[in-house]
Amino acid sequence: MRNILWRHGRSQDTQYDGKESRSDQVYSGKECDSLTGVAAGKYFKKMVDKALEKEGAQGCLLILDVDRMQEINERFGHDTGDRVLKSVAVMLQENFRSCDGIGRVEEDEFALWIGGLSAENVGGIRRRIAHLNDLLMHMEEEIPAVTLSAGAAVGEAGEDFKCLYRRAEEVLRRVKERGRCGCEIYIKHR
């Protein structure tokens, strides 16, 4: 089992083998979302599918929606909205492991692939999202405060991005119906 520790607001995987993963590299061309610098949606989806092809693979897909993004664009303009999205991308990079995949899958929706995370170890995700929301609401930059709504789904070998996305989206909808700014984890009934 992996041992994940918090250090300075960023988790560290103490059993990380030192091999460079794809998410450690700078994305380029079609792999990169030109605005935020994280993986582009299509590339991110392929990355998750590839991770789940490996025997014994497991991990967590986290879908993060920037709350009230349309209102921000209407009230402050698209340039400010773009700065918000860039800030969220930076915040995600600073607060998750360098080996976790980060992508922008929709206009105002990011996704994270946390490889190696099992259903027994997802409890910290809610705390992590609460921490991110606190940071985003108190940014010092001249941009409006924002929050994230998140849905998470754990997957294992043989599943695919589409299946996990559907599960994560289901619980994300519940978070939004309850007023946004939170996180729910999909529990698969066996």
N, C-alpha and C positions, 0 to 999 in steps of 0.2 A: 504494500500500500504506500502511496505517496505521502510524504510529510510536508505539508504546506504551512509556512510560517509567515506572519505579518512582520514587515520591517519598514518603518517610515511610511506607513500607509500603502505599501506595495507588497504583495505576497511574494515569497520566494519559495521555489520548489527545491527542497534540500536534496532530493534525489535526482534532479535533472542531470542527465548524462553528459551535458556539455556539447552535444552535437547540435549544430545549427539547424533549427527547424525553419520552415518556409516563412513563418510569421516573424522570425528574427531579422529577415532581410527586408530591404526596401523594395516596395512593389514598383513595377514600371509598366509602361504601356497599358495594355488592356487589363492587366492585373490590378491596376491602381485606380482608386476613385480620385479623380483629378482635383476635387475640392478639398478633401480631408486627408489624403495620403494613405488611408487604410485600404484594405483589399476591396476591389470592386465586387458588386453583388454576384455576378456569374462566377468569378474566380473563387470567391469565398464558398459558394455552394459546392463547387467541385472539390475544394479543399476538404470540406466536411465529409462529403461522400467518399473521398479517397481514404480519409482517416478511419471511416467505419468499415472499409473493406478488409482491414487487417483482422486476422483471427484474434479473438480475445479483446478487441478494442472496446473502449467505453469512453464516454465523455458527456458533457452537458452543453446543449445549445441554449444560449441566452439571447432573447430578442429584446431590444431596448428601443422604445419609442420616445422621442423628444416631445414632451407634453406641450400642447397649444402652439405648435410651430407655425401653423397657418395664421394665428392671431399675431404672432411676433412679426411675421413677414408683412402682414397688412398694416400693423401699427407702426413698426420701425423701419420697414423696407427690407428688400431682399439682401442687401449688403450686410445689414445687421444679422439677418437670419443665417447667412453664410458664416459669419463670425461665430455665431452660436454653435453651428454644426462643427466647425473647426475646433472650438473649445471643448466640445463634448468628445471628439475624437482624441484630442490630446489627453483629456482626463481619463479616458478609458485606457490609453496606452500607459499612463503613469500609475494606474491603480490595479492593473492585472499583470500577470507574469509575461515576460517577453516571449515565452513559447506558446501563449494563448493566441489563437487567431482572431483578428478583429476585422470586420467588414461593414460596409454600408450597403444594405440590401434594398432599401427604398429611399425616397427623398429625405424623410425624417426618421428613419429607422436603421439602427445599427444592430449587428449581431456579433456574438462572441462564441468561439468554440473553445471550451476548456477541456482539453484532452486528459484522459485518465481519471476524471471525476466520476465517482459512482453514486448511486442513489443514496447510499448510507452517508455520504459526505457532502451533500448539497446545502446543509443548514446554513453555512456561512455566506451563501449568496445573498440572502435577504439583508444581512448586516452590511455586506459590501455595497449593495444598491442604496441602502439608507445613508451610508457614508458618502457615496457619490452625490446623492441628492443634496446632502448638507453642503458639500463643497460647491456644487453648481448654484445653489441658492445664495451663496456668500462669496461669489467671485469678485475680485477687486477691479476687474476690467470694466470698461464702459459698455457693457452689454446687459440686456435684461436677465434677471434671474430665471432659470429654467429648472425643470425637474424631469425625471425619467420614469416611465412606467415600464416594468419588465415582466416577461414571462420566460420560464425556463423549463426545459425538458431533457431528461437524461436518456441517452441512447446507447446501444451496444452494437457489436458487429452484426452485420446483416441488415441493419436498418439504413435509412438514408435521410438526407437533408429534408426532403419534402415531408416525410413522416414526422420528424422531430419539429419542423417548423409549424406544422398543423397543430401539434400538441402545445407548443410554446405560445402560439397565437391564441389558442383557446383560453389559456389562463391569463394572457395579457389582456384580453377583452374584459375579463372579470375585474382586473385591477382598474381599468378605465371606467367601468360601470360604477365602481365604488369610489370614484373621485380622483383617480390617477395617483402619481407619486408613490409607487410601491412596487412590490414584487411578489409573484406567486409562482410556485413550482408545481408542475404537472406530476401527479403521482399515478403511475401506471398500475392498474389493478391486475393482479395475476390470477 
